[in-house]
């Protein structure tokens, strides 16, 4: 499995920075850069504001980390990917499978 981890991805966490109006601005900060196997799965279309947007889904495998949740996102080749699910492969705390899709801000 290790030999298939050929891509570098960045795990990012959402942070809210206060602004002068009393609200906050969302920013994404790097949490960790890890080796991964990245497999594009499929492209899907979604209608947004009367425009069709094509999104690609990915299956990403990384070494196990106990801090990875669907609240994070993955940055792969400068493309933000929303983590839709996190699965501990074989429940052995060796590998995580992340099902992701291109992040359109939802």
C-alpha positions in Angstrom: 0.0 0.0 0.0 2.8 2.5 0.9 4.1 2.4 -2.7 0.7 3.7 -4.0 0.9 6.8 -1.8 2.4 9.0 -4.6 0.6 12.3 -4.3 1.1 15.1 -1.7 -2.1 16.5 -0.3 -2.8 19.1 2.3 -5.3 18.6 5.1 -6.9 21.9 5.9 -9.0 23.1 8.8 -11.6 25.9 8.8 -10.9 28.9 11.0 -13.1 31.9 11.6 -11.2 35.2 12.0 -13.1 38.0 13.6 -13.8 41.1 11.4 -14.5 44.7 12.3 -18.2 44.3 11.8 -18.6 41.8 14.7 -18.8 38.8 12.4 -16.2 36.5 11.1 -14.4 35.6 7.9 -13.8 31.9 7.0 -10.3 30.9 6.1 -8.7 27.5 5.6 -5.4 26.8 7.3 -3.0 23.9 6.6 -3.1 21.2 9.3 -0.8 18.7 7.7 0.8 17.7 4.4 0.6 13.9 3.8 1.3 11.3 1.2 -1.8 9.9 -0.4 -3.2 7.7 -3.1 -5.7 9.8 -5.1 -8.2 8.1 -7.4 -10.7 10.1 -9.4 -14.1 8.3 -9.3 -16.7 10.1 -11.4 -17.9 13.4 -12.6 -21.3 14.6 -11.8 -23.3 17.6 -12.9 -25.1 20.0 -10.6 -27.3 23.0 -11.5 -26.3 26.0 -9.5 -27.8 29.5 -10.3 -29.0 28.3 -13.7 -25.5 27.1 -14.6 -24.3 23.5 -14.9 -21.3 22.8 -12.8 -19.3 19.6 -13.2 -17.7 18.2 -10.0 -15.3 15.3 -9.7 -15.5 12.8 -6.8 -12.3 11.3 -5.4 -11.3 8.3 -3.2 -8.2 9.3 -1.2 -6.2 7.0 1.0 -3.8 8.3 3.6 -2.1 6.8 6.6 -4.3 6.8 9.7 -4.6 10.0 11.7 -7.0 10.4 14.6 -7.7 14.1 13.8 -9.2 13.6 10.3 -13.0 14.3 10.2 -15.4 15.6 7.6 -15.0 19.1 9.1 -11.6 19.2 7.3 -10.9 19.5 3.6 -8.2 18.2 1.3 -6.2 20.5 -1.0 -5.1 18.4 -4.1 -3.2 20.1 -6.9 -4.6 23.5 -5.8 -8.2 22.2 -5.9 -10.1 22.2 -2.6 -12.0 18.9 -1.9 -14.7 18.6 0.6 -14.4 15.4 2.7 -17.8 13.6 2.6 -16.8 10.5 4.6 -13.9 9.2 6.6 -13.5 5.4 6.9 -10.9 3.6 9.0 -10.0 0.7 6.6 -10.4 -2.6 8.3 -10.8 -0.9 11.6 -7.1 -1.3 12.2 -6.0 2.3 12.5 -3.5 1.9 9.6 -5.3 3.6 6.7 -8.0 6.1 6.2 -10.2 6.2 3.1 -11.6 9.7 2.4 -14.5 10.1 0.0 -14.2 13.6 -1.3 -15.7 15.9 -4.0 -14.7 19.2 -5.4 -15.7 21.8 -2.9 -18.1 24.3 -4.3 -18.6 26.1 -1.0 -21.4 23.9 0.5 
